[in-house]
Amino acid sequence: MKVIGIYTKDFSLSHDIIEKLKERGIEFVQLHSIENMPSRVGVIITSSAEGREITKKKVIYADCFRTIDSALDRAIHILHGGERIVIGVDPGEYPGIALLSGEKVLRTWCASSPEEALSIIKEILKDFSDQEKIVRIGHGAGRYRDRIIDGLKHLDVEIEVVDESRTSQVRASSRLERNEISAIMIARSSGSSRFDTESKGFTNGEIKEIQRRSRIMSGGRITISREMALKVLRGEIRLEDAIRRARN
């Protein structure tokens, strides 16, 4: 199995890369010279200034990425043959997100809202702008699912809606872990690219649920209006902000 090689004389950069590699449990080799590099090194992470010296290995310039994690994602993607990038999304109030290179899981997230999930997905798409990509999102939690899909429609990425009935059987110790595992399962399942998010009607039950949650979050002091609850459902305003407005 090929591993990542680290080559840089920049102590700070080297420290940050190695710290992240250890944190994520990724095997690596620290290189002190670009001469006679081990054959098991499949990709080298270095700086853009030092990387120009390397011609016999695939190279990642860590300082050209948003974060060290993003650089590592790209390096692992290369090690696993540069297969299609798959982003799995378990929709809901706290969406789970999984980033896969083919079948290999690169990273997972549990977002605090559909809007944060959308931001994470867009950053991933930028990181892999030159690669084949697909976003697979579970069919449940319609109002949250549609907010994410609507935010991606204008981007150059294939979107599939996946039957997530299998993910309801996931057993995990926390919501964060459960949502992330579900996102991995969704990413590994094929779906349909035919879907409709144009119908924005919400049921009385959905509206009342948002109002109920506003009472809980405000300690029983405030119930937001139906109009404000609809804005929350459409993603126009966060529930916390709707409660704040109702107080004023």
N, C-alpha and C positions, 0 to 999 in steps of 0.2 A: 504494500500500500504506500502510495506517495504521500509525502508530508510537506508542510510549509517550512520554508527556510527564511530566517530573519537576517538581513544584512544591512546594517547602518552604523555609522560612527556617531550618530546623533543620540546621545545618552537618553535624553528625554523621550524621544520618539521610540527608541528601543524599549525603554521601561514601560511605556504605555501599551505598546503592542504585546509584549510578553505578559503583562498583567492581564490583558483581555484574553489572550490565548489560554492562560492558566484558569481564568475564571470560567471560560466556556469548555474547558476540558479538551482542548484541541492539541494534538501532538505537533511538535515543531522541533527544528534544529536551529541553533544560533550559529551563524557563519561569521568567521573572522577574516575571511578572504574569499574572493570570487574565483580563485584558482582551485582546480581540483575539487569541485563541489561534489558532495555525496550523490550517487545516482538516484537515491530514494527521494531527493528533493524535487518536487514537481512544480512548485511555484515559489517565487521569492518576493517577500514584502520588504520594501526599502523606501527611500525618499526619491523624489523626482530628480534631484541633483545627482544622486549616486547611482540611480538605476540605468543611466545612459552607458555605464561601463559594462553592463551585463548583456550578453548577446546570446548565450546558449540555453537560457531558461526563460519561462514565462514570468513576467514581472508585474507586480502591483505597486503603484506609488501611493503609499499610505496617506501622504500629505495632500493628495488630490481628491480625497473622499470626504464626505460630510463628517464622518466619525470613524474611529478605529474599527468599530463593529461592522460598519458598511464595507470597509476594506477587507475584513476577514470573510464576510459573506461572499464577496467576489472571488477571493482566493479559494475558498472551499468549493465554490461553483466550478472553478477551473479544474480543481483536483478531481472532481467527479464527472469530468467529460463535457462540461458546459451544456448540460441538457436544458430543456425548456424550464423557465422559471414559472412556478405555480404559486399563487397566493390564495390560501384558503381562508374564508371568513365565516365565522359562526355569528350570525346577526343577533342583535338583542340590545338591551340597555347598556351592557358592558361587553362589546363584541370581542370574540377571540380571533386572533389573526395568526396564520402560520405561513412561513416563507420556505418553499421547497425548491431544490434543484433536482428535477426529476423526482425520485422517491426520497432523496436525502433531505432531512429537515435541517435547515440552516438556523432558523430562529423562530421564536413565538412571542406573542404579546397578548395582553388582555387590556383593551382600551377602556377609558373611563366614560366614553360616549361614542355614538356613531360618527360624530364630527372628528373626534381624535382618531378613530379608526380610519376614516377617509384620509386624514393627513398622513398617517403612517403608510398607508397603501400608496399614496402619491409619491412619497419619498422613495419607497422601494422601486416604483416604476422608473423614477429618475435615475436611481443607482444602476438599474439594468436597462437603460434606454436603448442599448444596441442589441439586446437579446430578445428571443421569442418569449412572449409572456402570456399568461392567462390568469384571470381572477375567477375563482369558483366560490360562490356564496350560497349558504344554505337557504332553503325555500321558506323557512319559518320566520316568525317575528316580522310580518309583512311591512309594518310602518318603518321599522328600523332598517330592514333590508333595502326597501325602496329608496330611502334617503342616501344610502351608500351607493346604490346602483346609479341613481340620478347624478351623483357627484363624479362618477367615472365615465358616463356615457360619451362625453365629448373628447375623451382621451383615446389614444391609439392603442387599445388593449382589448383582447377578446374577453367576454364575460359569459359565464355559464351559471345557471341556477341549478343547484344540486338538491335532490331529495335527501334531507338530513335525518330521516326517521331512525336510522341506525345510531346516530350520535346521541339520541335521547337515552340510550342504555349505558352511556359512559359513567363509570364509577370513579370518582376522584375525591380527594380530601377537602378541596376548596373550590369555590366558584371559578377562581382564576385558572386553576389547573384544569377543571372540567371544560371551560370554554376554549382553552388552548388545545386540549386533546381533540375536542370536537372539530376545531378548525383544521387540524392535521387530517382527520378522517374525511372532511369535506374536500380538502385539497387533493386527496387521493381517489376521489370519486368523480366520474364523468357526469356531466349534467346537460341541460338544454340551453341553447343560446337564444331560444325564443321565449320572451317574457314581456309583460306589460306592466309598467309602473304609472301609467297615465291616470288610472282611476284612483282618486284621492279621497274617496268617501270613507268616513270613520264611523264605527257603530257607537250607539249610546253607551254600550259596555266599555269601549275603549276610552271614551270621553270621561265617563264616571271614574274609571280607574286612575286617570291622571288627576282628577279632582280629589280622589281619595288619598293619593300619594301626597298631594299638596297639603292636606290636613295633617298627615303624619309628619311631614318634614317641618311644618310650622308649629308642631306641638299642639295641634287641635285648634289653633287660633284663626287660621285662614283657609278658606276653600276658594280656589281661583274660579273665575267664570268659565262658562262653556266656550266662549270665544277665545279666551286665553288658553284653555286646554287644547283647543284645535290648533292653535299656533305652536304649542309644544309638540303635538303629534306630527305636524308638518315639518318640524325641525327649524322653525323660524325663530324660536326662542328656547332657552334652557328652562327647565322647571324651576330651578333656584331663582332665576331672574324674573320669572312670572310671579313667584311668591313675593319677591322684593317689590315688584311694581304694585301688587295688590295691597301691600302694607302702606304705600304712600298715598 
